Amino acid sequence: MNLKKIKALTLEFLQIGLAIFLASIGLKMFLLPNGFLDGGATGIAILLSSVIDLNISIILPVVSIPFFIIGYYTIDKRILVKSAISIICLSLMIHFENFEPITDDKLIIATFGGIFLGTGIGLAIRNGSVLDGTEILGLFLNNKFGFSIGAIILVFNLLLFMVTALVLSPEIAMYSILTYIVTAKAIDFTIQGFENHVGLMIVSDKSAALQSDLLEKVGHGITVYQGVKGFGKKGVSASKEIIHVIANRIDIKRLHKMIDRIDPDAFVIEFDVNNIKGGKIRRYLSSE
């Protein structure tokens, strides 16, 4: 193993360690002292801990076992091993931490508990690990039956919160739903970061002027396709250039204003971009 790989591996495990620390803060300082749940395996563990009065540091690894059995047939073994180690470390961190609750305000507890827990889970996912087994279940059912992973996780958590309302109280269930929403948003934000991107496909009679401004004034890289306009009742009418550009979400209004200024009648399709690699992308938070 060369030095570059060692550095990358070390950074990966340091970030997973930070992820475990952040998740444990969310649980120990906010959620656990007040009985608030998150979704997934963590939520099941908190619920069982409240009902049978057993330390969550014991329950969490046990609850995760069925998910890891499913994961053995679903995900990469390296990810499975890292995830198992991460959950064991999270359980140990929860057991030995001596953090005291810092507030009794339920809204703050749900919000900041979700932020810390979600940031931890998101950071772990970015580094090829899982702190909650629900994603593994979702992936398994998606591969087996074609169900949406998001829909599986949503149904799973709705059932969990319904049980919480019956076993504990509707109030705790409602605050737990709020915690789950905040956690999910924090996970997305941590994984995607500040630089969310969207794509634009632009068809315009003033394609040359748009290309010039995109390249020279805005500084975006573009791709130009050759297309044909007019497939419909009138048949093919003319060839057209189609401009394809990837933009930072913060920049998107500026691009729309530029398009409206040059060609208000331009046909524009906007779509979300999940991941980008290579090419010339203007980084909003850098000097490039």
SVG drawing of the C-alpha trace seen along z (x, -y; Angstrom):
<svg xmlns="http://www.w3.org/2000/svg" viewBox="-52 -42 56 55">
<polyline fill="none" stroke="black" stroke-width="0.4" points="0.0,0.0 1.5,-3.3 1.6,-6.5 -1.3,-8.1 -3.6,-5.2 -2.5,-5.2 -3.3,-9.0 -6.7,-8.5 -7.5,-5.6 -6.4,-7.5 -8.5,-10.5 -11.5,-8.2 -11.3,-6.7 -10.7,-10.0 -13.9,-11.3 -15.8,-8.2 -14.5,-8.8 -15.8,-12.4 -19.1,-11.1 -19.5,-8.7 -18.6,-11.5 -21.2,-13.9 -23.9,-11.2 -23.2,-10.3 -23.6,-14.0 -27.0,-14.2 -28.1,-11.0 -26.6,-11.5 -27.0,-15.3 -30.3,-15.8 -32.5,-12.8 -31.9,-10.0 -32.5,-12.1 -35.9,-13.2 -37.0,-9.9 -37.1,-11.5 -36.7,-9.1 -35.0,-9.3 -36.1,-7.0 -34.6,-3.6 -32.6,-1.2 -31.6,-4.0 -35.2,-4.9 -36.1,-1.3 -33.2,-1.1 -34.3,-4.3 -37.9,-3.0 -36.9,0.4 -34.6,-1.4 -37.5,-3.4 -39.8,-0.4 -37.6,2.2 -35.2,-0.1 -32.0,1.3 -29.1,-0.8 -29.2,-1.7 -25.5,-0.9 -26.5,2.7 -29.7,2.6 -28.3,0.7 -25.9,3.4 -28.5,6.1 -31.2,4.3 -28.7,3.8 -27.9,7.5 -30.9,8.3 -30.0,5.4 -26.4,6.6 -27.5,10.1 -29.5,8.6 -26.5,6.5 -24.3,9.6 -26.3,10.4 -26.7,6.9 -23.8,4.5 -20.0,4.6 -18.3,6.6 -15.9,3.8 -18.7,1.4 -20.5,4.0 -17.4,4.5 -16.8,0.7 -20.5,0.2 -20.5,2.9 -17.3,1.5 -18.9,-2.0 -22.1,-1.0 -20.1,0.9 -17.9,-2.2 -21.0,-4.4 -22.5,-2.1 -19.3,-2.3 -19.2,-6.1 -22.7,-6.4 -22.0,-4.1 -18.8,-5.9 -19.8,-9.5 -20.6,-11.7 -22.3,-14.5 -25.1,-16.1 -28.3,-17.5 -27.9,-21.2 -31.6,-22.2 -35.1,-21.0 -36.6,-23.0 -38.3,-20.3 -38.0,-22.2 -34.3,-22.8 -33.8,-19.2 -35.5,-17.9 -33.7,-20.4 -30.2,-20.2 -30.4,-16.5 -31.4,-15.9 -28.6,-18.2 -25.9,-16.4 -27.2,-12.9 -27.9,-13.7 -24.5,-15.3 -22.8,-12.2 -24.8,-9.7 -24.2,-11.8 -20.4,-12.0 -20.3,-8.3 -22.1,-7.6 -19.7,-9.9 -16.9,-7.7 -18.4,-4.4 -20.0,-3.4 -23.5,-3.2 -24.7,-4.2 -28.2,-3.1 -29.3,0.2 -32.5,-1.1 -30.6,-2.1 -29.5,1.5 -33.1,2.8 -34.2,0.2 -31.4,1.3 -32.3,5.0 -36.0,4.5 -35.2,2.3 -33.0,5.0 -35.5,7.7 -38.8,6.1 -38.0,2.8 -39.5,0.6 -38.2,-2.9 -35.5,-3.1 -36.9,-6.4 -40.5,-5.0 -39.3,-1.9 -37.5,-4.0 -40.5,-6.4 -43.0,-3.6 -40.7,-1.9 -40.4,-5.1 -44.1,-5.9 -44.8,-2.5 -42.2,-3.2 -43.7,-6.6 -47.2,-5.1 -45.9,-2.5 -44.2,-5.3 -47.5,-7.2 -49.3,-4.1 -46.5,-3.0 -45.2,-6.3 -47.3,-9.4 -48.5,-11.2 -46.4,-14.3 -43.2,-12.3 -44.1,-10.8 -44.7,-14.2 -41.4,-15.6 -39.7,-12.4 -41.1,-13.1 -39.6,-16.6 -36.3,-15.1 -36.5,-12.6 -37.1,-15.4 -34.2,-17.5 -32.0,-14.5 -32.8,-13.6 -32.1,-17.2 -28.8,-17.2 -27.8,-13.9 -28.6,-15.4 -26.7,-18.6 -23.7,-16.7 -23.5,-14.4 -24.2,-17.0 -22.5,-20.0 -22.8,-23.6 -22.3,-23.1 -25.5,-21.6 -25.7,-21.7 -28.5,-21.8 -28.4,-21.2 -29.9,-23.4 -30.7,-22.4 -31.3,-25.5 -32.7,-25.6 -32.6,-29.1 -32.4,-31.0 -29.7,-33.1 -27.5,-30.1 -24.2,-31.8 -24.8,-34.8 -25.8,-32.6 -22.7,-30.4 -20.5,-33.6 -21.9,-34.9 -21.8,-31.6 -18.2,-31.1 -16.8,-34.6 -19.0,-36.5 -20.3,-33.8 -17.3,-31.4 -19.2,-28.1 -18.1,-25.3 -20.8,-24.1 -21.6,-21.3 -23.4,-21.9 -25.5,-19.2 -26.8,-19.2 -30.6,-18.6 -33.6,-18.8 -36.6,-21.1 -40.2,-20.4 -41.1,-16.8 -44.9,-17.1 -47.8,-17.9 -45.7,-20.0 -42.8,-17.6 -39.1,-18.5 -38.6,-22.2 -35.0,-23.1 -31.8,-21.9 -31.0,-23.4 -28.1,-23.7 -28.9,-22.5 -26.7,-24.0 -26.1,-21.8 -24.6,-23.6 -24.1,-22.5 -24.5,-25.4 -24.2,-25.9 -27.7,-26.2 -26.7,-29.6 -25.9,-30.8 -29.0,-29.6 -31.1,-32.8 -28.2,-34.7 -28.2,-32.3 -32.0,-32.6 -31.7,-36.4 -28.9,-36.2 -31.1,-33.9 -34.1,-36.2 -32.0,-39.2 -30.6,-37.5 -33.6,-35.4 -36.8,-35.6 -38.4,-32.9 -35.6,-30.3 -36.8,-26.8 -35.1,-25.9 -35.2,-22.6 -33.9,-22.6 -33.0,-19.4 -31.3,-18.2 -27.7,-16.8 -26.8,-14.2 -23.1,-14.0 -20.5,-15.5 -16.9,-14.5 -14.4,-16.3 -15.2,-19.0 -15.1,-22.8 -17.5,-23.6 -17.4,-27.0 -17.0,-26.5 -19.0,-29.1 -17.0,-28.7 -13.6,-28.7 -11.5,-31.0 -11.8,-28.7"/>
</svg>
